[in-house]
Amino acid sequence: MLTRQKSLLLGIGLINTKKKEQKTGRNSRQSLFQNVLLQLDVKLIEGLVVKAGSTVRFPAIMRGVPIPTAKWVTDNTEIKSEGNYKIDTDNYSTVLTIKSCTRKDTGEYLLTVSNLAGSKTVAVHLTVLDVPGPPTGPIDIVEVAADHMVIAWRPPKDDGGSPVINYIVEKRESKKETWGMVCSSLSQTRLKIPRLQKGAEYIFRVRAENKIGIGPPLDSQPTVAKPEPDITWSKDGKILTKDKRADIIQEVPRIELQIKSSTRADHGKYIISAKNSSGHAQASAIVNVLDRPGPCRNLKVSYVTKD
């Protein structure tokens, strides 16, 4: 039951109207209308916060002459007693009940009570907390090596009404059914997964967690742990190796050829080749080294004067 200490009283008043005596001599008639009175628990107006699966009741007391009618609305749509909604209204009260609340029930609910004397509208608010949705996919395989992979993902579109505090990452080989824990306490959306078997195919699973619990998973596409490729640099058909001027950096996925103190002789077409058990790939780059012109050659004297 609502109490006066915990309730909000809206719109009470009296309107008295008297009709003038009609010329026919009949007695004047008096009609009495009373504005609607609407009484709700202040906590409902401030907002309710509940867990998913809960049943919520929004009771309200109403008075008025003539007897007022009640209408509940959310998202510009009048609520009917159907589905998980139930409305119980009599001459003195109205109650909106929402059973088995879900995140979709979060929002503002408007109660309008009206009669011939006028109307009053009040808003109540509901927030339903739940576990987060799945992380936003797909899971990106950022780096693949023989013994590890690096994966990345994005936060869930719906955090369940409570901030994500943790991600849980699991892995399994495609040919197996059991999942193995990789990390159970991760705040970032990127992770290096070590200790993989060379040539094995893996599936990775990521779930988000908030204070309510752990949400549904997002699974990656199967990916094979591949050995690092053999890298070869060449120029003009000649294989390049490390020396005093040339340095080859191979930190997959970062591959670099550095030539120090370059000269005009270093210009030309450079080719990089990568090969592993899965195949072969090749790319090239044209390098042009600019310098001052060299000395003139085959200088000949063709005209001489006395000056």
ChimeraX attribute file (.defattr): number of C-alpha atoms within 10 A of each C-alpha:
attribute: neighborCount
match mode: 1-to-1
recipient: residues
	/A:1	6
	/A:2	14
	/A:3	10
	/A:4	10
	/A:5	8
	/A:6	11
	/A:7	18
	/A:8	18
	/A:9	14
	/A:10	16
	/A:11	14
	/A:12	13
	/A:13	12
	/A:14	13
	/A:15	10
	/A:16	9
	/A:17	11
	/A:18	10
	/A:19	10
	/A:20	10
	/A:21	11
	/A:22	10
	/A:23	6
	/A:24	6
	/A:25	7
	/A:26	8
	/A:27	10
	/A:28	10
	/A:29	11
	/A:30	10
	/A:31	9
	/A:32	12
	/A:33	18
	/A:34	21
	/A:35	24
	/A:36	27
	/A:37	21
	/A:38	26
	/A:39	22
	/A:40	22
	/A:41	21
	/A:42	15
	/A:43	13
	/A:44	19
	/A:45	18
	/A:46	11
	/A:47	15
	/A:48	15
	/A:49	14
	/A:50	17
	/A:51	18
	/A:52	20
	/A:53	15
	/A:54	13
	/A:55	14
	/A:56	17
	/A:57	13
	/A:58	20
	/A:59	19
	/A:60	23
	/A:61	21
	/A:62	23
	/A:63	21
	/A:64	25
	/A:65	16
	/A:66	16
	/A:67	18
	/A:68	24
	/A:69	20
	/A:70	22
	/A:71	17
	/A:72	21
	/A:73	15
	/A:74	14
	/A:75	10
	/A:76	9
	/A:77	9
	/A:78	12
	/A:79	17
	/A:80	14
	/A:81	12
	/A:82	8
	/A:83	8
	/A:84	14
	/A:85	15
	/A:86	16
	/A:87	19
	/A:88	12
	/A:89	17
	/A:90	13
	/A:91	14
	/A:92	15
	/A:93	17
	/A:94	21
	/A:95	18
	/A:96	22
	/A:97	18
	/A:98	20
	/A:99	17
	/A:100	14
	/A:101	23
	/A:102	20
	/A:103	18
	/A:104	9
	/A:105	17
	/A:106	17
	/A:107	14
	/A:108	16
	/A:109	23
	/A:110	18
	/A:111	23
	/A:112	17
	/A:113	25
	/A:114	24
	/A:115	19
	/A:116	14
	/A:117	17
	/A:118	14
	/A:119	18
	/A:120	17
	/A:121	15
	/A:122	16
	/A:123	16
	/A:124	19
	/A:125	17
	/A:126	21
	/A:127	20
	/A:128	21
	/A:129	23
	/A:130	24
	/A:131	24
	/A:132	26
	/A:133	20
	/A:134	22
	/A:135	25
	/A:136	14
	/A:137	15
	/A:138	13
	/A:139	20
	/A:140	14
	/A:141	16
	/A:142	13
	/A:143	15
	/A:144	20
	/A:145	20
	/A:146	18
	/A:147	17
	/A:148	17
	/A:149	21
	/A:150	15
	/A:151	17
	/A:152	17
	/A:153	19
	/A:154	15
	/A:155	18
	/A:156	18
	/A:157	11
	/A:158	17
	/A:159	21
	/A:160	24
	/A:161	19
	/A:162	16
	/A:163	15
	/A:164	22
	/A:165	14
	/A:166	18
	/A:167	22
	/A:168	19
	/A:169	23
	/A:170	19
	/A:171	20
	/A:172	18
	/A:173	19
	/A:174	16
	/A:175	10
	/A:176	8
	/A:177	8
	/A:178	10
	/A:179	14
	/A:180	13
	/A:181	11
	/A:182	18
	/A:183	14
	/A:184	14
	/A:185	12
	/A:186	14
	/A:187	13
	/A:188	13
	/A:189	15
	/A:190	17
	/A:191	16
	/A:192	13
	/A:193	19
	/A:194	13
	/A:195	9
	/A:196	19
	/A:197	17
	/A:198	14
	/A:199	16
	/A:200	16
	/A:201	17
	/A:202	20
	/A:203	17
	/A:204	24
	/A:205	21
	/A:206	26
	/A:207	22
	/A:208	27
	/A:209	25
	/A:210	20
	/A:211	16
	/A:212	17
	/A:213	12
	/A:214	19
	/A:215	23
	/A:216	14
	/A:217	17
	/A:218	20
	/A:219	18
	/A:220	19
	/A:221	14
	/A:222	14
	/A:223	17
	/A:224	20
	/A:225	20
	/A:226	21
	/A:227	18
	/A:228	18
	/A:229	19
	/A:230	12
	/A:231	15
	/A:232	15
	/A:233	20
	/A:234	15
	/A:235	15
	/A:236	10
	/A:237	10
	/A:238	10
	/A:239	11
	/A:240	17
	/A:241	12
	/A:242	12
	/A:243	9
	/A:244	7
	/A:245	10
	/A:246	14
	/A:247	15
	/A:248	17
	/A:249	11
	/A:250	14
	/A:251	9
	/A:252	12
	/A:253	11
	/A:254	7
	/A:255	11
	/A:256	14
	/A:257	15
	/A:258	12
	/A:259	15
	/A:260	9
	/A:261	8
	/A:262	14
	/A:263	12
	/A:264	12
	/A:265	8
	/A:266	14
	/A:267	14
	/A:268	14
	/A:269	14
	/A:270	19
	/A:271	19
	/A:272	18
	/A:273	15
	/A:274	15
	/A:275	15
	/A:276	13
	/A:277	11
	/A:278	10
	/A:279	8
	/A:280	11
	/A:281	11
	/A:282	12
	/A:283	10
	/A:284	13
	/A:285	10
	/A:286	9
	/A:287	12
	/A:288	13
	/A:289	11
	/A:290	10
	/A:291	9
	/A:292	6
	/A:293	6
	/A:294	6
	/A:295	5
	/A:296	6
	/A:297	6
	/A:298	4
	/A:299	6
	/A:300	6
	/A:301	5
	/A:302	5
	/A:303	5
	/A:304	6
	/A:305	4
	/A:306	3
	/A:307	3
